[in-house]
Amino acid sequence: VMSSLLKSPSMQKIKAEGGLIGDNEVLKAFLDEILRPEYSNGAIVDGFPRTAIQVEFLRMLADEMTSLQLKYSNTPHAYKFKRPAFRMIVLYVNETESVRRQLARGKRTVEHNDKVKQTGQGKLLEVRETDVSVHAARKRYQVFSEQALDALQSLRKEFPYHVIDASGSIEEVEQEIIRELAYQSSMELSTATYEAIKNIPTCKMIVGNARQQLVMRLDDYESHHHNLFGNVIDIIQEKFVPVFKRHALSGAAKVVIPKSDSSYPIVSKDLAVSMIIDILADREFNVFGVENDLDRVKFDIRFRTRGLH
């Protein structure tokens, strides 16, 4: 339960007033707790994530866990990096019901504490301002609605879920949760299927570090193929850029280098073609296709930004 991990006096004050504790404090508390050995096989986390930053953190955590699982899947350490599985349960009640429940909880807590004080038996429980004040309870609900619900909506892209109406009885809500967990499990590949295709990278994995890989290739061209790299740059400036300027409004262009052209012996080389593709990618052009035959080399190019006027 995330709220039980956030216990400093300043955090208690924020919670009591119905506010949300800062992301840095929440994420640090979450990591400190989740990395404990008893959670090596999984954990149920209540009250997380609640902000856009926490949602993004969860995405990054899922990506990193998947990456590590793939990296160590065929090593002696594979048992330490199991296939990650996330299940999301979002319970919702309207503002009136939320305030009623908070105040009812506060009343029970006050009665419990009075009994402890009278008998000297038991442990005093925390009484939050949001559990005894209608104004504070409404503020807490509004903060959750404005910040947490919007952030949680974006989670559906990676973690499909349905919002569960929690205004019913405990038994009714329990059945809804069971059905929701079954639904989410049905959206996940079986272990055998996952193992069969896991080594094929997802689009997200490839695109995620594409810029870094592009920079590394360009630097390698300059360092280890300096002369060819320079020749390719000259060809782009002489043969490609004028065509781009003529087709700036269309957003697409074809550049053809015939065999009779003096630059053909260079652009017909596979390495030179790779350089052209990468240089143009850095300059915000996409090479859609390359036809390299005995008579010519043709580049089909798309512009990422079209001319407006």
CORHUQUI-V93455 format. One record per residue. PHI is phi as a letter, one per 40 degrees, with the letter a starting at -180 (none if undefined). NEAR is the number of other ideal C-beta (glycine too) atoms within 8 Angstrom. Layout:
phi=PHI near=NEAR
phi=PHI near=NEAR
This chain:
phi=none near=6
phi=d near=12
phi=c near=8
phi=c near=6
phi=c near=10
phi=b near=13
phi=b near=6
phi=c near=6
phi=d near=5
phi=c near=6
phi=c near=11
phi=c near=11
phi=c near=8
phi=c near=10
phi=c near=13
phi=c near=10
phi=c near=10
phi=g near=11
phi=c near=8
phi=b near=9
phi=c near=9
phi=d near=6
phi=c near=9
phi=d near=6
phi=c near=10
phi=c near=15
phi=c near=11
phi=c near=8
phi=c near=11
phi=c near=12
phi=c near=8
phi=d near=8
phi=c near=9
phi=c near=9
phi=c near=6
phi=c near=6
phi=d near=4
phi=c near=4
phi=b near=10
phi=c near=4
phi=b near=4
phi=h near=5
phi=a near=5
phi=b near=4
phi=b near=8
phi=b near=7
phi=g near=7
phi=a near=10
phi=c near=11
phi=b near=12
phi=b near=12
phi=c near=9
phi=c near=8
phi=c near=14
phi=c near=13
phi=c near=8
phi=d near=11
phi=c near=12
phi=c near=9
phi=c near=8
phi=c near=8
phi=c near=12
phi=c near=10
phi=c near=8
phi=c near=10
phi=c near=10
phi=c near=9
phi=c near=9
phi=c near=13
phi=c near=9
phi=c near=7
phi=b near=11
phi=c near=9
phi=b near=4
phi=b near=6
phi=c near=3
phi=c near=7
phi=d near=9
phi=c near=5
phi=c near=6
phi=b near=11
phi=c near=7
phi=c near=7
phi=c near=8
phi=b near=6
phi=b near=7
phi=b near=9
phi=b near=9
phi=b near=9
phi=b near=9
phi=c near=8
phi=b near=8
phi=b near=9
phi=c near=7
phi=c near=9
phi=c near=6
phi=c near=9
phi=c near=11
phi=c near=12
phi=d near=8
phi=c near=9
phi=c near=12
phi=c near=12
phi=c near=8
phi=c near=9
phi=c near=13
phi=c near=8
phi=c near=8
phi=c near=12
phi=c near=10
phi=c near=8
phi=c near=10
phi=c near=11
phi=c near=8
phi=c near=9
phi=c near=12
phi=c near=8
phi=c near=6
phi=c near=7
phi=g near=5
phi=b near=4
phi=g near=7
phi=b near=4
phi=c near=6
phi=b near=7
phi=c near=5
phi=b near=9
phi=c near=10
phi=c near=9
phi=c near=15
phi=c near=12
phi=b near=10
phi=b near=8
phi=c near=7
phi=c near=6
phi=c near=14
phi=c near=15
phi=c near=10
phi=c near=12
phi=c near=11
phi=c near=11
phi=c near=9
phi=c near=12
phi=c near=10
phi=c near=9
phi=c near=7
phi=b near=12
phi=c near=12
phi=c near=9
phi=c near=9
phi=c near=14
phi=c near=12
phi=d near=7
phi=c near=9
phi=c near=13
phi=c near=8
phi=c near=5
phi=b near=6
phi=b near=11
phi=d near=6
phi=a near=12
phi=b near=6
phi=c near=7
phi=b near=12
phi=c near=8
phi=c near=8
phi=c near=6
phi=c near=7
phi=c near=5
phi=d near=5
phi=c near=6
phi=c near=8
phi=c near=12
phi=d near=8
phi=c near=8
phi=c near=11
phi=c near=10
phi=c near=8
phi=c near=8
phi=c near=12
phi=c near=10
phi=c near=8
phi=c near=10
phi=c near=13
phi=c near=8
phi=c near=6
phi=c near=6
phi=b near=7
phi=c near=6
phi=c near=6
phi=d near=7
phi=c near=6
phi=c near=8
phi=d near=10
phi=c near=7
phi=c near=6
phi=b near=8
phi=c near=9
phi=c near=5
phi=c near=5
phi=c near=6
phi=c near=6
phi=d near=6
phi=c near=7
phi=c near=8
phi=c near=9
phi=c near=6
phi=d near=7
phi=b near=6
phi=c near=8
phi=c near=6
phi=c near=7
phi=c near=8
phi=c near=11
phi=c near=8
phi=c near=8
phi=c near=10
phi=c near=11
phi=c near=8
phi=c near=9
phi=d near=12
phi=c near=8
phi=c near=7
phi=b near=5
phi=b near=11
phi=d near=8
phi=c near=6
phi=c near=13
phi=c near=11
phi=c near=8
phi=c near=10
phi=c near=14
phi=c near=9
phi=c near=8
phi=c near=14
phi=c near=12
phi=c near=7
phi=c near=9
phi=b near=11
phi=c near=14
phi=d near=9
phi=d near=8
phi=c near=11
phi=d near=12
phi=c near=7
phi=c near=7
phi=b near=11
phi=d near=9
phi=c near=6
phi=c near=7
phi=g near=8
phi=a near=10
phi=a near=10
phi=b near=9
phi=b near=10
phi=b near=8
phi=b near=13
phi=c near=8
phi=c near=7
phi=c near=4
phi=c near=8
phi=c near=4
phi=c near=10
phi=d near=13
phi=d near=7
phi=c near=11
phi=c near=13
phi=c near=9
phi=c near=9
phi=d near=5
phi=c near=8
phi=c near=13
phi=c near=12
phi=c near=9
phi=c near=13
phi=c near=15
phi=d near=10
phi=c near=12
phi=c near=12
phi=c near=13
phi=c near=11
phi=c near=8
phi=c near=6
phi=g near=7
phi=b near=11
phi=b near=9
phi=c near=12
phi=c near=7
phi=a near=6
phi=b near=10
phi=b near=8
phi=b near=6
phi=b near=6
phi=c near=3
phi=b near=5
phi=a near=10
phi=b near=13
phi=b near=10
phi=b near=12
phi=b near=11
phi=b near=15
phi=b near=9
phi=c near=14
phi=c near=6
phi=b near=5
phi=c near=8
phi=c near=7
phi=c near=3
phi=a near=2
